């Protein structure tokens, strides 16, 4: 079974019906108390870190090569993604913020999300799974692609990867330079992009072999779609005199300028 066979796509697409569906979904979200509270919470974060640097902790195997002692000691702001908490039993480090938008990830990780005091930004579909608290804000995402939200209090584009959402978050928070680590952009498991599959006993695609394991459902990456959106993010940052660099050890992502992790941390601490 591939991705197309998993979708209920009609032979004839009705633009009006699709548009009305998007509008109804957004209105339904806007009327919720959690939506209003999240907007207030996100407004407080707008440009809060203007001129600062941030590290995005992606979830590829190379994340295990990061010097977390150096990262912690530097005081550099860090945004963790998805199941970054699987790292916590091995390192004395915690991110300043966690972003997660994938349905499978949020459902599988809801116990942690419902108990942590670390600030969270989650997709609005999680509102029935995750309790809205002072440290939890929700964002609304649209299925539209090829967009970059400078203001995440409206709607964001997922761009086929949580990393793209985190780049929109980083922009909104005001960060001038963003460094990606653990963004291998390469998966051992192959198949149709975006196809939902069942994992094996161990995960060889992420920093922890427990990430998607033991029969957990997950979606295969769309690497080409992700690259297209990474290029959009790069252009948006550059137009605003900001920058995204790739500090990943190895990996196959070449959209962003490469930079040594130690050099980025040294520059950030100046």
VEXLUMGU-271588 format. One line per 3 residues: their letters; for each residue x, y, z of C-alpha. Coordinates in steps of 0.5 Angstrom, whole numbers. Each point is the difference from the previous one (the first is absolute). Layout:
REM residues N
A	X/Y/Z | ...
REM end
This chain:
REM residues 270
XXX	0/0/0 | 3/7/-2 | -2/7/2
XXX	-5/1/-5 | -4/-6/1 | -1/2/7
XXX	-3/7/-2 | -7/0/-1 | 1/5/-7
XXX	-7/1/-4 | 1/0/-7 | -3/7/-1
XXX	3/5/5 | -5/6/2 | 4/6/2
XXX	-6/3/3 | -1/-6/5 | 7/0/1
XXX	1/7/2 | -7/0/4 | 3/-6/4
XXX	7/4/2 | -4/6/2 | -5/-4/4
XXX	6/-4/3 | 3/7/2 | -6/3/3
XXX	-1/-6/4 | 7/1/3 | -1/7/1
XXX	-6/-1/4 | 3/-4/5 | 3/3/7
XXX	7/-4/-1 | 0/4/-7 | -1/7/4
XXX	5/-2/5 | 5/-2/-4 | 0/6/-4
XXX	1/4/6 | 6/-5/2 | 3/1/-7
XXX	-1/7/0 | 5/1/6 | 5/-4/-4
XXX	0/4/-6 | 7/3/-1 | 2/-2/7
XXX	7/-2/-2 | 1/5/-6 | 8/0/-2
XXX	1/-7/4 | 2/-7/-3 | -3/-6/1
XXX	1/-8/-1 | -5/-4/-3 | 1/-7/2
XXX	-2/-5/-5 | -1/-7/1 | 4/-4/-5
XXX	6/-5/3 | 5/6/-1 | -3/3/6
XXX	4/-5/4 | 6/4/-2 | -2/7/3
XXX	4/2/6 | -5/1/5 | 4/2/5
XXX	3/6/-4 | -7/2/-2 | -3/0/7
XXX	6/4/3 | 0/5/-6 | -7/2/2
XXX	-3/0/-7 | -7/0/-1 | -2/-7/-3
XXX	-7/-2/-3 | -1/-8/0 | -4/-4/-5
XXX	-5/-5/1 | 2/-6/5 | 7/4/2
XXX	-2/-2/7 | 3/-7/-2 | 6/3/1
XXX	-1/2/7 | 2/-6/3 | 7/0/-3
XXX	2/7/1 | 0/6/5 | -3/5/-5
XXX	-7/2/-1 | -3/5/-6 | -3/6/1
XXX	-6/-1/-4 | -3/-6/-4 | -4/0/-6
XXX	-4/-6/-3 | -5/0/-5 | -1/-7/-3
XXX	-6/-4/3 | 3/-7/1 | 6/3/4
XXX	-5/4/4 | -4/-6/2 | 6/-4/1
XXX	3/5/4 | -6/3/4 | 2/-3/7
XXX	6/5/0 | -3/6/-3 | -5/-1/5
XXX	5/0/6 | 6/5/-2 | 1/7/2
XXX	4/1/-6 | -4/5/-5 | -3/-3/-6
XXX	-3/2/-6 | -4/-5/-3 | -5/-1/-6
XXX	-7/2/1 | -3/-7/-1 | 4/-2/6
XXX	-5/4/5 | -4/-6/1 | 6/-4/2
XXX	4/5/4 | -2/4/6 | 0/8/-2
XXX	5/3/6 | 4/6/1 | 6/-3/-4
XXX	-4/-3/-5 | -2/4/-7 | -4/-3/-6
XXX	1/2/-7 | -4/-1/-6 | 3/-3/-6
XXX	-3/0/-7 | 1/-6/-5 | 2/6/-5
XXX	7/-1/-2 | 5/5/-3 | -1/5/6
XXX	4/3/5 | -4/3/6 | 4/6/3
XXX	-6/1/5 | -1/-7/3 | -7/2/4
XXX	-3/0/-7 | 1/-7/-3 | 7/-4/-2
XXX	2/-4/-6 | 3/-7/3 | 4/0/-7
XXX	1/-8/1 | 4/0/7 | 0/3/7
XXX	6/4/-2 | -3/4/-4 | -5/2/5
XXX	5/1/5 | 4/5/-5 | -7/4/0
XXX	0/0/7 | 7/2/1 | -1/6/-5
XXX	-6/2/4 | 4/0/6 | 5/5/-3
XXX	6/-4/-1 | 5/2/-4 | 4/-6/-2
XXX	-3/-7/1 | 5/-6/0 | -3/-7/-2
XXX	3/-6/4 | -2/-7/-1 | -3/1/-7
XXX	3/-6/-4 | -5/1/-5 | 1/-8/-2
XXX	-4/-6/2 | 1/-7/0 | -7/-2/-1
XXX	-2/1/-7 | -7/1/-3 | -5/4/-3
XXX	0/7/3 | -5/2/6 | -2/-7/0
XXX	-2/-3/7 | 3/-6/2 | 1/-4/6
XXX	7/0/3 | 5/-6/2 | 2/-2/6
XXX	6/5/0 | 0/7/-3 | 7/1/-4
XXX	-3/7/-3 | 1/4/6 | 4/2/6
XXX	-3/-6/4 | -2/-7/-2 | -6/1/4
XXX	-3/6/-4 | -5/-4/-4 | 1/-7/2
XXX	-4/-6/2 | -5/1/-5 | -2/7/0
XXX	-3/4/-6 | 4/5/-3 | 1/4/-7
XXX	5/-1/-5 | 4/7/-1 | -1/4/-6
XXX	7/2/-1 | -1/4/-7 | -6/4/3
XXX	4/1/6 | 6/3/-4 | -5/5/-4
XXX	-3/3/7 | 7/0/3 | 2/4/-6
XXX	-6/5/1 | 2/1/7 | 7/1/-2
XXX	-2/6/-5 | -5/3/6 | 6/0/5
XXX	4/3/-5 | -4/6/-2 | -1/1/7
XXX	8/1/1 | -1/-7/4 | 4/-7/-1
XXX	-1/-7/0 | 6/-4/1 | 1/-8/0
XXX	4/-2/6 | -2/-8/-1 | 6/-5/0
XXX	0/-3/-7 | -7/-1/-3 | -3/2/-7
XXX	-3/7/1 | 4/5/-4 | -6/5/-1
XXX	3/4/6 | 8/3/1 | 4/-5/4
XXX	3/2/6 | 4/-4/6 | -5/0/6
XXX	6/2/5 | 1/6/-5 | -8/2/1
XXX	0/-1/7 | 7/4/1 | -3/6/-4
XXX	-7/-1/4 | 4/1/6 | 3/7/-2
REM end
